[in-house]
Amino acid sequence: MKKQVLTIREANRLARGRAKVSVDSEDARLWRVERPGSVQAHEPMTREAWLAFLDAQAGKEKKGSGGRPETYLADINGRKVRVTIPEGIDEGDICAALKDNLSPQAVATIAVCLQPAKTNNPAVDREVRWFADQLVVLVGGPEAQNRLAEEVGL
């Protein structure tokens, strides 16, 4: 027997102020879960899964995040996107690591490969698109990306 997922109203009642649930603005099938310092999109959950999620988040707040990633909204080129960055890592650190370890041609190639990627999860698709867009910016924009990709035969 399949367990029934909670309504948003039921999820908010069970959260007792620990989180606020609403419909995600980018995908109405998902929940938008807001907590202090965090906004996440989640698949709707059963009562048991929701309570376990809330308990795990409470434990995380008490013990620290343990390196688990946080998701937040960012404004990228006028679009609101969800961005997940592991705690303690600055976006500049990520760019520096890419520059230190990958050639511009490799970054452009990765961006080309990621741009058409599609999954069955719209939230994942948004994150992949954001990352591909950041790689394009890293190599100097779309024209530079196209030139570099052509250099390596793409």
C-alpha positions as CSV (number, residue, x, y, z in Angstrom):
1,M,0.0,0.0,0.0
2,K,1.4,3.3,-1.1
3,K,1.7,6.0,1.6
4,Q,0.0,9.3,1.1
5,V,2.1,12.4,0.8
6,L,1.3,15.4,3.0
7,T,-0.5,18.5,1.8
8,I,1.4,21.7,2.3
9,R,-1.0,22.7,5.0
10,E,-0.3,19.4,6.9
11,A,3.4,19.8,6.4
12,N,3.3,23.3,7.9
13,R,1.2,22.2,10.8
14,L,3.7,19.3,11.6
15,A,6.7,21.6,11.2
16,R,5.5,23.8,14.1
17,G,7.5,26.8,13.0
18,R,10.7,24.9,12.3
19,A,10.1,25.3,8.5
20,K,7.7,27.0,6.2
21,V,6.4,25.0,3.2
22,S,4.8,26.5,0.1
23,V,4.6,25.6,-3.6
24,D,7.9,26.0,-5.4
25,S,7.7,29.0,-7.8
26,E,9.7,27.2,-10.6
27,D,8.1,23.8,-10.3
28,A,4.6,23.5,-8.8
29,R,5.1,19.8,-8.2
30,L,7.8,20.6,-5.6
31,W,7.7,22.0,-2.1
32,R,9.6,25.2,-1.3
33,V,11.0,24.6,2.2
34,E,12.2,27.7,4.0
35,R,14.3,27.7,7.1
36,P,16.5,30.4,8.6
37,G,19.4,30.7,6.2
38,S,18.1,28.1,3.7
39,V,15.6,27.7,0.9
40,Q,15.3,24.3,-0.7
41,A,13.1,22.6,-3.2
42,H,11.9,19.1,-2.2
43,E,9.6,16.4,-3.6
44,P,6.4,16.2,-1.4
45,M,6.9,13.8,1.5
46,T,4.9,11.4,3.5
47,R,4.3,12.1,7.2
48,E,7.2,9.8,8.2
49,A,9.6,11.2,5.7
50,W,8.7,14.8,6.6
51,L,9.1,14.2,10.4
52,A,12.5,12.5,9.7
53,F,13.6,15.4,7.6
54,L,12.7,17.9,10.3
55,D,14.4,15.8,13.0
56,A,17.5,15.5,10.8
57,Q,17.6,19.2,10.2
58,A,17.2,19.9,14.0
59,G,20.2,17.5,14.6
60,K,22.2,19.3,11.9
61,E,21.5,22.7,13.5
62,K,22.7,21.4,16.9
63,K,25.8,19.5,15.6
64,G,26.7,21.7,12.6
65,S,26.2,20.8,9.1
66,G,28.9,18.1,8.9
67,G,29.8,19.3,5.4
68,R,26.4,18.8,3.9
69,P,25.5,21.3,1.2
70,E,23.2,24.2,1.6
71,T,20.9,25.3,-1.1
72,Y,20.0,29.0,-1.7
73,L,18.4,31.2,-4.3
74,A,20.7,33.3,-6.4
75,D,20.0,35.8,-9.1
76,I,22.0,34.8,-12.2
77,N,21.6,37.1,-15.3
78,G,18.1,38.1,-14.1
79,R,16.9,34.6,-13.4
80,K,16.3,33.1,-10.0
81,V,18.1,29.8,-9.7
82,R,18.8,27.3,-6.9
83,V,22.5,27.0,-6.1
84,T,24.0,24.3,-3.9
85,I,27.5,25.1,-2.5
86,P,29.1,22.9,0.2
87,E,29.4,24.7,3.5
88,G,32.8,26.4,3.9
89,I,33.5,26.6,0.2
90,D,33.3,30.1,-1.4
91,E,32.2,30.4,-5.0
92,G,35.6,32.1,-5.7
93,D,37.3,29.0,-4.4
94,I,35.4,26.8,-6.9
95,C,36.4,29.1,-9.8
96,A,40.0,29.2,-8.6
97,A,40.1,25.4,-8.3
98,L,38.7,25.0,-11.9
99,K,41.3,27.6,-13.2
100,D,44.1,25.8,-11.4
101,N,43.2,22.3,-12.5
102,L,41.6,22.7,-16.0
103,S,42.6,24.4,-19.2
104,P,40.2,26.9,-20.7
105,Q,39.5,24.4,-23.5
106,A,38.5,21.7,-20.9
107,V,36.2,24.2,-19.1
108,A,34.6,25.1,-22.5
109,T,34.2,21.4,-23.4
110,I,32.5,20.6,-20.0
111,A,30.1,23.5,-20.5
112,V,29.3,22.3,-24.1
113,C,28.6,18.8,-22.7
114,L,26.4,20.1,-19.8
115,Q,24.3,22.5,-21.8
116,P,22.0,19.9,-23.5
117,A,21.8,17.7,-20.4
118,K,18.3,16.8,-19.2
119,T,17.1,14.6,-16.3
120,N,13.7,13.7,-14.9
121,N,14.3,16.2,-12.1
122,P,13.7,19.9,-13.0
123,A,15.6,21.0,-9.9
124,V,18.7,19.1,-11.0
125,D,18.3,20.5,-14.5
126,R,18.3,24.1,-13.1
127,E,21.5,23.4,-11.1
128,V,23.3,21.9,-14.1
129,R,22.2,24.8,-16.3
130,W,23.5,27.2,-13.6
131,F,26.9,25.4,-13.4
132,A,27.2,25.3,-17.2
133,D,26.4,29.1,-17.3
134,Q,29.1,29.7,-14.7
135,L,31.6,27.7,-16.7
136,V,30.8,29.9,-19.8
137,V,31.4,33.0,-17.7
138,L,34.7,31.5,-16.4
139,V,36.1,31.2,-20.0
140,G,35.1,34.7,-21.0
141,G,31.5,34.4,-22.3
142,P,29.7,32.5,-25.1
143,E,31.9,33.7,-27.9
144,A,35.1,32.6,-26.1
145,Q,33.4,29.3,-25.2
146,N,32.5,28.7,-28.9
147,R,36.0,29.5,-30.0
148,L,37.6,27.2,-27.4
149,A,35.2,24.4,-28.2
150,E,36.0,24.7,-31.9
151,E,39.8,24.6,-31.1
152,V,39.3,21.1,-29.6
153,G,37.0,19.9,-32.4
154,L,33.5,20.2,-30.9
